[in-house]
Amino acid sequence: MVFDLIMNSIQTSIPRLYKMSNVAQAALLISILIISSFWFLVTIFKKTKKRSFPPGPWGLPIVGYLPFLKANMPTQFAELAQKYGPIFKFRLGNKLCVVLSSPSLVKEITRDQDVVFANRDATVAAEVLTFGGYDIAWTAYGSYWRNMRKVFVREILSGSNLDACYDLRKDEVIKAIEYVGMNVGKPVRIDELAFQTELNVILRMLWGGTHEANQKSEKAVADFRVVFAKIVNILGKPNISDFFPILRWFDIQGVAKEAHALLQVADSIVDAVINERVKMAEDSIKTDGIKKDFLQILLELKKLPDTGEDITMLQRKAILMDIVVGGTDTTATMIEWAMAEVLHNREAMEKVQKELDDVIGLGNIVEEFHLPKLHYLEAVVKEALRLHPAIPLLVPRRPSKSSIVGGYTVPENTSVFVNAWAIQRDPELWDDPLQFKPERFLMESKNGDYNGNNFQYIPFGSGRRMCAGIPLAEKMVKYILASLFHSFDWKPTTSKVEDLSEKFDFVLRKRIPLLAIPTKRTRKQY
Ligand code: HEM
């Protein structure tokens, strides 16, 4: 019946067919049906292929993969990538997550589709602690972010500004060396030493530039240190509201409440420092010849670079907060990792110290102008960043529209993690990937480019959202390490195996804090 109907319509529309035999008509119809079915299937296949999501492990209804998530996510993600490939997905509550573990996929999202993947996926705690997303690290991609990043990179962390406040850094590094000098022969906790030194250095650069301010800021530094440790803790704490946005209203774990309380304390400390500085300017207290700190630069900066709008006090505070939060823990962690690796590689320690003696001499103190000549130390830092990147999954990206990555669909608003830790240990990309071999960066200098162009080495990320603090991070890690190794010999108190295990807290920490015993080696008294 249907056959007759189709044939009738074909015969009516094409009169010449009318003259064909029934067999020929049937053959023609079957051919048309086969061709159109084939075309239909190809089209559907192409469409579904485009729409297919990456493979990945199944989870449970509602909670998804949440109950199976292990504490050490970079290692777990590396294992899942072995099974599912360099791009895989899973669900955490309502949230679709995708993990990328190959240089070519990193290139796709940070070079080829950089703008689409330039949004962040701010957690509840991060949103609160950045005054509602007013900072650089967590704010959405757009003109606001661009303006703030320009202020940060060009106005605050410019080479000339960093040079201008070198004395502030030097003061604090000398204090750290003096502290170790008083503890010669006793075990020193390197994580605490590195963290206190880095926090002191950063806070001193932020607002300790004038003598009066510095005396007052001593108290602010002490108060801030207490609240900052809690801020770091809450930023790394898993929060159910991040996986089920509908639960944000209820704040079941009280993370938002706690973050608000911490912000209030931090804010009042920063406010007190700012008010003091504004008052000094009003009272015309002389600041001639005194180093400009970041607060002073920000107070003198009146307009945002692109839009020419007035910069607000909230924006100034958000930038200051980014420097403390982004710069302290990461840098301190890298100092601890580099020391741990060197302490367990006697040969590396000897090479570091020989270079320091050749470049600086035993009778002098380390100065920042020595740093560019310390090539072996630089290779040590690069190797520590390769094996133990401080932010091993980078800061998650969030695509602003549905896109294709590695041939799979990554829908809008997916949380995209880049497993830099796994890429930087991939045996396909690195010789002896698990060995600490600084020499690899002396021989193949292109491997050590971490400015975002070398997608197999991305400790600072890549693309337009890559780390904004590299110039300061480079200086601080090398300067503190050089000073510690130049002044002291160090012996670890733990064995290598247990000492090099990792703990993921958003920042990649040493599971067992490094304890090391210093003995004096330089003649120069600080
Ligand atoms: C060794 C130390 C450091 C490491 C390993 C590190 C690593 C990173 C990484 C991996 C990112 C995310 C990049 C991406 O998503 O592609 C990032 C972002 C950021 N870092 Fe760092 N960082 C360090 C030190 C610093 C310092 C000292 C500062 C501040 C002075 C800083 C400020 C920032 C800011 C503001 C962002 C957000 C950039 C944006 O979203 O536009 N970091 N960092």
Boltz pocket constraint, residues with backbone or C-beta under 6 A from the ligand:
constraints:
  - pocket:
      binder: B
      contacts: [[A, 136], [A, 137], [A, 138], [A, 149], [A, 322], [A, 323], [A, 324], [A, 326], [A, 327], [A, 328], [A, 330], [A, 331], [A, 334], [A, 389], [A, 390], [A, 391], [A, 394], [A, 395], [A, 396], [A, 458], [A, 459], [A, 460], [A, 461], [A, 462], [A, 463], [A, 464], [A, 465], [A, 466], [A, 467], [A, 468], [A, 469], [A, 470], [A, 472], [A, 473], [A, 477]]
      max_distance: 6.0
